[in-house]
Amino acid sequence: MKKIAILGSTGSIGTQALEVIESNPEHFKAEILTAGNNADLLIKQAIKFLPDTVVIANEDLYKKVNNALAPYPIKVFAGSKSIEQIVESSSIDLVLTALVGFSGLLPTVNAIKSKKDIALANKETLVVAGELISELIKEHQVNIFPVDSEHSAIFQSLAGEFHNEIEKIYLTASGGPFRKYSQTELKKVTKAQALKHPNWDMGAKITIDSATMMNKGFEAIEAKWLFDLKPEQIDIIIHPQSIIHSLVQFTDGSVKAQMGLPDMKLPIQYAFTYPNRIKTNFRRFNFSDYPELTFEKPDTEKFKTIEIAYEAMKKGGNIPCALNAANEIVVDAFLKDKIKFTEISEIIEKTVNKINFANRSDIETYLNTDKEARTIAKELIK
């Protein structure tokens, strides 16, 4: 029985993780659940799964959650600090970090320092602080199991191959809903259009990142740290069917890929069970349903976020941290109808160019850079 802490249990990844746990009660237990503001769903989840502890980040909602769960043997805490501290619990075997954005960094750092293995769904942790996280996992000898479908695919393709040198990896991308749009059409994109991903069911922020293709830029940075790669060893290719989730090319020229229908429950479960696989009732891939699997290069003139992300990865230091902060601000602004779709990449690029470079891998540097970049981005939006 593996006891799991789900940081962000009410989000897209968190709810699907609970589906995996519910389907495999002999293997997993939801030991800790945390949420930001969705108190109603957190309460429902807690009553159903009876975790040891729940944490609601919004302290104003503590009384509501605590009163609702008073009849149950569940401890209730509130505040972001409580989320950071709860990962120290001795009963936890694995921490699933499914928080969105920068908020996932400090709890993940604390979990690693507490020698907890991490199932990482919060890509921003490695985008913001990849160097620091890499140092910490070596120091505390913990494992990171990637949950993103692309990084899980790379990880699965490397099973039995960890001693062999990687020549290159290919991160596949659906291309999002605007792959065939012209620049003129992109300027008219609405929020409703951007929130309709062709293949995946995800939260609002990640869906917009996919539409701009910033999500893929983030994944390239994440892959650099997860698999110890150089930027030139990471390629992005458009694969509209989303069946091949990513590929690894070895130094002998051989290529291995992981395939399957778009379903996040599979990489979540693999992160929970590695190195084993357990039987599922997930819908199976049928080749006859997909007579063609196609590939193409991304249009980096239309989707400038990819080049911006690669440039940030090459510069290193605190620049990827600034990239993430700027992106969080502009995506929020777009979702609130404050900026146009095409302004997302423009404001991000301007923000990153205004940041003072710092080549230090410490929390204070990342916290200061995050704050500075958010301030700059907000001023550019005005």
C-alpha positions as CSV (number, residue, x, y, z in Angstrom):
1,M,0.0,0.0,0.0
2,K,1.6,3.3,-1.2
3,K,0.4,6.3,0.7
4,I,0.2,9.4,-1.6
5,A,0.0,13.1,-0.9
6,I,-1.7,14.9,-3.7
7,L,-0.8,18.6,-3.8
8,G,-3.6,20.1,-6.0
9,S,-6.2,17.4,-5.7
10,T,-9.1,19.4,-7.1
11,G,-7.3,20.2,-10.4
12,S,-7.2,18.2,-13.6
13,I,-4.3,16.0,-12.7
14,G,-5.4,15.7,-9.0
15,T,-8.9,14.5,-9.9
16,Q,-7.5,12.0,-12.4
17,A,-5.0,10.8,-9.8
18,L,-7.8,10.1,-7.4
19,E,-9.5,8.1,-10.2
20,V,-6.4,5.9,-10.4
21,I,-6.4,5.5,-6.6
22,E,-10.1,4.6,-6.5
23,S,-9.5,2.0,-9.2
24,N,-6.6,0.4,-7.3
25,P,-7.5,0.5,-3.5
26,E,-5.3,-2.4,-2.9
27,H,-2.2,-0.5,-4.2
28,F,-2.8,3.2,-3.2
29,K,-4.2,5.4,-0.5
30,A,-4.8,9.1,-0.7
31,E,-3.1,10.1,2.5
32,I,-3.1,13.9,2.1
33,L,-5.2,16.2,-0.2
34,T,-4.6,19.9,-0.7
35,A,-6.5,22.5,-2.7
36,G,-6.2,26.2,-3.4
37,N,-9.8,27.6,-3.4
38,N,-12.1,24.8,-4.4
39,A,-13.3,24.0,-0.9
40,D,-16.5,22.3,-2.1
41,L,-14.7,19.7,-4.2
42,L,-12.0,19.2,-1.5
43,I,-14.7,18.4,1.0
44,K,-16.3,15.9,-1.3
45,Q,-13.0,14.2,-2.0
46,A,-12.1,14.1,1.7
47,I,-15.4,12.4,2.6
48,K,-15.0,9.9,-0.2
49,F,-11.3,9.0,0.3
50,L,-10.9,9.7,4.0
51,P,-7.3,11.0,3.9
52,D,-5.3,11.6,7.1
53,T,-5.1,15.3,6.4
54,V,-6.4,18.0,4.1
55,V,-5.1,21.5,3.5
56,I,-7.0,24.4,2.0
57,A,-4.5,27.1,0.8
58,N,-7.1,29.9,1.1
59,E,-7.2,30.6,4.9
60,D,-10.6,32.3,4.5
61,L,-12.1,28.9,3.7
62,Y,-10.6,27.0,6.6
63,K,-13.8,27.3,8.8
64,K,-16.0,25.9,6.0
65,V,-13.7,22.9,5.3
66,N,-13.1,22.2,9.0
67,N,-16.8,22.3,9.9
68,A,-17.8,20.1,7.0
69,L,-15.2,17.5,8.0
70,A,-15.7,17.7,11.7
71,P,-17.6,14.3,11.8
72,Y,-14.7,12.5,10.1
73,P,-11.3,11.5,11.4
74,I,-9.5,14.0,9.2
75,K,-7.1,16.7,10.2
76,V,-7.7,20.1,8.6
77,F,-5.1,22.9,8.1
78,A,-5.0,26.0,6.0
79,G,-2.5,28.3,4.3
80,S,0.3,27.9,1.8
81,K,2.8,27.3,4.6
82,S,0.8,24.3,5.7
83,I,1.0,22.8,2.2
84,E,4.8,23.3,2.4
85,Q,5.0,21.7,5.8
86,I,2.5,18.8,5.3
87,V,4.9,17.0,2.9
88,E,7.2,16.3,5.8
89,S,4.6,13.8,7.2
90,S,6.3,10.5,8.0
91,S,3.4,8.5,6.6
92,I,3.8,9.7,3.0
93,D,5.5,7.4,0.5
94,L,5.1,9.6,-2.6
95,V,4.2,13.3,-3.2
96,L,2.3,14.1,-6.4
97,T,2.9,17.8,-7.1
98,A,0.0,18.8,-9.2
99,L,-0.1,22.5,-8.2
100,V,-0.3,25.0,-11.0
101,G,2.6,27.3,-11.7
102,F,5.2,28.8,-9.3
103,S,3.2,27.7,-6.3
104,G,4.5,24.1,-6.7
105,L,8.1,25.1,-6.1
106,L,8.5,25.4,-2.3
107,P,6.3,22.4,-1.4
108,T,8.4,20.3,-3.9
109,V,11.7,21.6,-2.4
110,N,10.5,20.7,1.1
111,A,9.3,17.3,0.0
112,I,12.7,16.5,-1.5
113,K,14.5,17.7,1.7
114,S,12.2,15.4,3.6
115,K,13.4,12.5,1.4
116,K,10.1,12.0,-0.4
117,D,10.0,10.6,-3.9
118,I,8.2,13.0,-6.2
119,A,5.6,12.3,-9.0
120,L,6.1,15.6,-10.8
121,A,3.2,17.1,-12.7
122,N,4.2,20.7,-12.0
123,K,6.6,21.4,-14.8
124,E,7.1,25.0,-13.6
125,T,9.2,23.6,-10.7
126,L,12.0,22.5,-13.1
127,V,11.5,25.5,-15.4
128,V,12.0,27.9,-12.5
129,A,14.6,26.1,-10.5
130,G,15.9,23.1,-12.4
131,E,19.5,23.5,-11.3
132,L,18.5,23.7,-7.6
133,I,16.1,20.8,-7.8
134,S,18.8,18.7,-9.6
135,E,21.2,19.5,-6.8
136,L,18.7,18.6,-4.1
137,I,17.6,15.3,-5.5
138,K,21.2,14.2,-5.7
139,E,21.9,15.4,-2.1
140,H,18.8,13.8,-0.6
141,Q,18.9,10.7,-2.9
142,V,15.2,10.8,-4.0
143,N,13.5,10.0,-7.3
144,I,11.5,12.2,-9.6
145,F,8.9,10.3,-11.7
146,P,7.7,12.5,-14.5
147,V,3.9,12.8,-14.9
148,D,3.7,15.0,-18.0
149,S,2.7,12.6,-20.9
150,E,5.8,13.7,-22.9
151,H,8.3,13.2,-20.2
152,S,6.7,10.0,-19.0
153,A,7.0,8.8,-22.6
154,I,10.7,9.6,-22.6
155,F,11.1,8.0,-19.1
156,Q,9.3,4.8,-20.3
157,S,11.4,4.6,-23.5
158,L,14.5,4.8,-21.3
159,A,13.5,1.8,-19.2
160,G,16.4,-0.7,-19.5
161,E,18.4,2.0,-21.4
162,F,19.6,4.3,-18.6
163,H,23.2,3.1,-19.2
164,N,23.0,4.1,-22.9
165,E,23.8,7.6,-24.2
166,I,20.9,9.7,-25.6
167,E,21.7,11.4,-28.9
168,K,18.4,13.3,-29.0
169,I,14.9,13.4,-27.8
170,Y,11.8,14.5,-29.6
171,L,8.9,16.0,-27.7
172,T,5.7,15.7,-29.6
173,A,3.0,18.4,-29.6
174,S,-0.5,18.4,-31.0
175,G,0.1,21.9,-32.3
176,G,-3.0,23.1,-30.4
177,P,-6.2,24.5,-31.9
178,F,-4.5,27.2,-34.0
179,R,-1.9,25.1,-35.8
180,K,-3.2,26.2,-39.2
181,Y,-4.2,29.7,-38.3
182,S,-2.6,32.7,-40.1
183,Q,-1.1,35.6,-38.2
184,T,-4.2,37.6,-39.0
185,E,-6.5,34.9,-37.6
186,L,-4.4,34.6,-34.5
187,K,-5.0,38.2,-33.6
188,K,-8.7,37.5,-33.5
189,V,-8.5,34.4,-31.3
190,T,-11.0,34.4,-28.4
191,K,-10.7,32.9,-24.9
192,A,-13.4,30.4,-25.7
193,Q,-11.5,29.2,-28.8
194,A,-8.2,29.0,-26.9
195,L,-9.7,26.8,-24.2
196,K,-10.8,24.1,-26.7
197,H,-7.8,21.8,-27.0
198,P,-8.3,19.2,-29.8
199,N,-7.0,16.2,-27.9
200,W,-6.5,16.7,-24.2
201,D,-8.7,17.6,-21.3
202,M,-6.7,20.0,-19.1
203,G,-7.0,22.9,-16.7
204,A,-7.4,26.5,-18.1
205,K,-3.9,27.7,-17.6
206,I,-2.2,24.6,-19.2
207,T,-4.8,24.7,-22.1
208,I,-3.8,28.3,-22.9
209,D,-0.1,27.3,-22.6
210,S,-0.8,24.6,-25.2
211,A,-2.5,27.0,-27.5
212,T,0.4,29.4,-27.5
213,M,2.9,26.4,-27.4
214,M,4.6,27.9,-24.4
215,N,3.7,24.5,-22.8
216,K,6.1,22.9,-25.2
217,G,8.8,25.4,-24.5
218,F,8.5,24.7,-20.8
219,E,8.6,20.9,-21.5
220,A,11.9,21.4,-23.4
221,I,13.4,23.1,-20.3
222,E,12.0,20.5,-18.0
223,A,13.5,17.7,-20.2
224,K,16.9,19.3,-20.0
225,W,16.9,18.8,-16.2
226,L,15.1,15.5,-16.0
227,F,17.3,13.8,-18.5
228,D,20.5,15.8,-18.3
229,L,20.4,17.1,-21.8
230,K,21.7,20.1,-23.7
231,P,19.3,22.4,-25.6
232,E,20.5,21.1,-29.0
233,Q,19.6,17.5,-27.9
234,I,15.9,18.5,-27.6
235,D,13.6,18.8,-30.6
236,I,9.9,19.6,-30.8
237,I,7.8,18.1,-33.5
238,I,4.1,18.6,-34.3
239,H,2.1,15.3,-34.2
240,P,-1.6,16.3,-34.5
241,Q,-3.0,12.8,-33.5
242,S,-1.3,12.8,-30.1
243,I,-0.7,9.1,-30.2
244,I,3.1,9.0,-30.1
245,H,3.8,10.9,-26.8
246,S,7.6,11.4,-27.4
247,L,10.6,9.6,-28.7
248,V,14.3,8.9,-27.7
249,Q,17.1,8.6,-30.3
250,F,20.2,6.8,-29.2
251,T,23.7,7.2,-30.4
252,D,23.4,4.1,-32.7
253,G,20.5,5.8,-34.5
254,S,17.8,3.6,-33.0
255,V,14.6,5.4,-32.0
256,K,12.2,4.3,-29.2
257,A,8.8,5.8,-28.7
258,Q,5.9,5.4,-26.3
259,M,2.4,5.3,-27.8
260,G,-1.2,5.3,-26.6
261,L,-4.4,7.2,-26.6
262,P,-4.4,10.7,-24.9
263,D,-5.2,9.9,-21.3
264,M,-3.3,11.4,-18.4
265,K,-4.3,8.5,-16.1
266,L,-1.7,6.3,-17.7
267,P,1.4,8.4,-17.0
268,I,0.0,9.2,-13.5
269,Q,-0.4,5.5,-12.7
270,Y,3.1,4.7,-14.1
271,A,4.6,7.3,-11.8
272,F,2.8,5.7,-8.9
273,T,3.9,2.1,-9.8
274,Y,7.3,2.4,-11.4
275,P,9.1,0.2,-12.1
276,N,6.0,-2.1,-12.3
277,R,2.9,-1.9,-14.4
278,I,-0.5,-2.9,-13.1
279,K,-3.6,-3.9,-15.2
280,T,-6.0,-1.1,-16.2
281,N,-9.4,-0.9,-17.9
282,F,-8.2,2.2,-19.9
283,R,-9.5,2.4,-23.5
284,R,-6.9,0.7,-25.8
285,F,-5.3,2.1,-28.9
286,N,-6.4,0.6,-32.2
287,F,-4.1,1.1,-35.2
288,S,-7.1,0.8,-37.6
289,D,-8.6,3.9,-36.0
290,Y,-5.4,5.9,-36.9
291,P,-4.4,4.9,-40.4
292,E,-2.1,7.9,-40.6
293,L,0.3,9.3,-38.0
294,T,1.8,12.6,-39.3
295,F,4.6,14.9,-38.2
296,E,5.7,18.4,-39.1
297,K,8.0,21.2,-37.8
298,P,6.5,23.8,-35.5
299,D,6.0,27.3,-37.0
300,T,8.2,29.3,-34.7
301,E,7.3,32.5,-36.5
302,K,3.7,32.1,-35.6
303,F,4.4,30.6,-32.2
304,K,7.3,32.7,-30.9
305,T,7.0,31.2,-27.4
306,I,9.1,28.2,-28.4
307,E,12.1,30.3,-29.5
308,I,11.7,32.5,-26.4
309,A,11.8,29.4,-24.2
310,Y,14.8,27.9,-25.9
311,E,16.7,31.2,-25.6
312,A,15.8,31.3,-21.9
313,M,17.1,27.7,-21.5
314,K,20.4,28.6,-23.2
315,K,20.9,31.7,-21.0
316,G,20.0,29.7,-17.9
317,G,20.4,31.2,-14.4
318,N,17.2,33.1,-13.3
319,I,15.9,33.7,-16.9
320,P,13.7,30.6,-17.1
321,C,12.2,31.7,-13.7
322,A,11.3,35.1,-15.2
323,L,9.9,33.4,-18.3
324,N,7.5,31.4,-16.1
325,A,6.5,34.4,-14.0
326,A,5.7,36.5,-17.1
327,N,3.8,33.7,-18.6
328,E,1.6,33.2,-15.5
329,I,0.7,36.9,-15.5
330,V,-0.1,37.2,-19.2
331,V,-2.1,34.0,-19.4
332,D,-4.2,35.3,-16.4
333,A,-4.6,38.6,-18.2
334,F,-5.8,36.8,-21.4
335,L,-8.3,34.7,-19.5
336,K,-9.6,38.0,-18.0
337,D,-9.9,39.5,-21.5
338,K,-7.2,42.2,-20.8
339,I,-4.9,41.3,-23.7
340,K,-5.1,39.7,-27.1
341,F,-3.8,36.2,-27.8
342,T,-0.9,37.5,-29.9
343,E,0.2,39.8,-27.1
344,I,1.0,36.9,-24.8
345,S,4.3,36.1,-26.5
346,E,5.1,39.8,-27.0
347,I,4.8,40.7,-23.4
348,I,6.7,37.6,-22.2
349,E,9.6,38.5,-24.5
350,K,9.7,42.1,-23.4
351,T,9.6,41.1,-19.7
352,V,12.4,38.5,-20.0
353,N,14.6,41.1,-21.8
354,K,14.2,43.5,-18.9
355,I,15.3,41.1,-16.2
356,N,18.7,41.4,-14.6
357,F,20.6,38.2,-15.1
358,A,21.6,36.2,-12.0
359,N,23.5,32.9,-12.2
360,R,22.7,31.7,-8.7
361,S,20.7,28.6,-7.9
362,D,19.1,29.5,-4.6
363,I,15.5,30.0,-3.4
364,E,16.0,33.7,-2.6
365,T,17.1,34.4,-6.2
366,Y,14.1,32.6,-7.7
367,L,11.7,34.3,-5.3
368,N,13.1,37.8,-6.1
369,T,13.2,37.1,-9.9
370,D,9.6,35.8,-9.8
371,K,8.4,39.0,-8.0
372,E,10.4,41.3,-10.4
373,A,9.1,39.6,-13.5
374,R,5.5,39.7,-12.4
375,T,5.8,43.4,-11.7
376,I,7.3,44.1,-15.1
377,A,4.7,42.0,-16.9
378,K,1.8,43.8,-15.1
379,E,3.2,47.2,-16.0
380,L,3.5,46.1,-19.7
381,I,-0.1,45.0,-19.7
382,K,-1.3,48.4,-18.5
